[in-house]
Amino acid sequence: MLFLTQEARDRLLLEDEVAPMPRAQVTRILKEAGLRPTRQRIALGCLIFGDGHRHLTAEHLHLEALEAGISLSLATVYNTLFQFDEAGLIRRVSVNSGKAYYDTDPGDHHHFYIEDEDRIIDIAPDRISVDGLPEPPPGYAISKVDVVIRLKRIEGVG
């Protein structure tokens, strides 16, 4: 689970104080991405970007927001994550049809999904290459390639 310290929660709730990421910086990022800096987007942006590179789910972020005293619905969190992904601020990583993680590093890279722990970790860029991609059908272009390698713990090892 992802949780903020009480000190970070207190700072986030103060309008002009420094949050985990300063509100002014989040506001600038949102404007540059073409998103209107609403209170909810700014508050969630402070949480998302203020803790360094990480992977989170909508449910984790919703719980983190509630713990920080930010009252909003899970639907608002999903909508905001979708908008941030569409704007290129974060990256959606699907691990199955019902589960997605959001990566604060939107650059091209791949992931391990650790099934037993229900979490993802980055694969170092120099540790994987994707060759021999097929030609897309006429009228289409490959926009990106996402590789998610599923891992399962071997019993009795590690």
N, C-alpha and C positions, 0 to 999 in steps of 0.2 A: 504494500500500500504506500501511497505517496502522501505525506503530511507536511505541512509547514510548521515551523516553530511558533509559539505564541507571540514572540516578538515580531516575526514576519507577518503574522495575521493582523496584529495591532497596526503595523505600518501600512498595510494594504488598505485598511479601513479609513485611514486619514486621508482626506482629499489632496492635500498639498505635500504630503510626506513622501519619502522614497519608499516604494514598494519593492518586492523582490526584483523587479525591473521597473525603473521609474516610469510613472504614468506618461510623462511627456515623451519619453522614448517610444513607448508602445503606441501612443497617439501618432507620432511621426511615421512609424512603421506601417500602421494601418492606412494612413493617408497616402503614403507612397505606393501601397498595394491597391489603391483604389477603393478601399473600404471606409465607410463612415465610422468614425470613432465613437460608437455608443458606449454608455457606461458599462454594459455587460461585456462588450468586446474588449474594452480596455481592461476590465477586471480579470477576465479570462486570459487575455494576453499577458498580463503581469504574472499570472500563475504559470502559464505555459512556457514563457521565455525566460523567466527569472531564475530558473533552477538549472541552467546549463542544458547540455544535450541529454535528451531522455526520450523514452517511448512511453506513451500513456494511452489509456482507453477513455472513452467518454464517461464511463462509470467512475473511473479513478479521478478524473478531473472534476466531475460533479461532486463527489465526496470531498475532494480537496477544497472546492469552492464553499461548500456548506461548512466545513471545518474552519474556514477563514471568515465565516459570517456573511458570505455573499449568497443571498437568497435568489435562486433561479431554478428553473425546471431542467430536467434531464434533456428534454426536447430542445431547449435553448442551447445547451452545451453541444448537442449533436449538430444543430444548425450552424453554430459558430465554428465548430471544427470543420464542417463541410465548406463553409465560406473561406476559412483560412487555407484549407487545402486547395480550393479552386483558385485562390489568389497566389499560390505558390509559397506561402509562409511556412507551411508544414507539409508533411507527406503522409498520405494514408497508406498503410500496409495491411492488406487483407491476409488473414491466416486461415480463414474458412468463410463460408457464406454468411455466418452470423457474427463473426468477430473481426474487429479491425483495431489496429493500433495506430497511433499518430506519432510520427517521428519529427522532432524539432529540427532535424537536419534534412531539409528537402532535397539535397543533392542526390545524384545517382549513386546508389550503393545497395547492397543486398543484405539479407538477414538470416539468422538462425532463429527458428521458433522452437523453444524448449517446451514440449508438450506437457510434461509432468509438472512444470512450474508455471505454465501459462504465461510465458514472457518471451520477448524477442531481444536479440542482441545483434549488433552490427557485425558484418563480416568485413574484415580489412580489405580494402579495394585491391590490394596486390595479391590476395589469396584466391581470387576467382576470376575467370574470364568466360565470356559467352561468345562462342564462335559458331559459324554455320547456320545462322538464322535463315529461315526460308524467305523467299521473296513474298511480300504481301500481295494480296489480290489487286488487280488493276483498280486504280482510283483510291488506294489506301497507302499510308506510310506508317512505319513503326514509330510510335511516339516515345516509348520507353520499354525497357525490359526489367521486370521485377522478379528476382529469384528469392524464394523463401525455402530454406532447407529445414525440414522438420527433424528434430532430435528427440530421442527417447533414451532415458538413462538405462544403462546395462546393469542388470541386477548383480550385486556383489562387487562392482567396480566403482572406485572413486569414493 
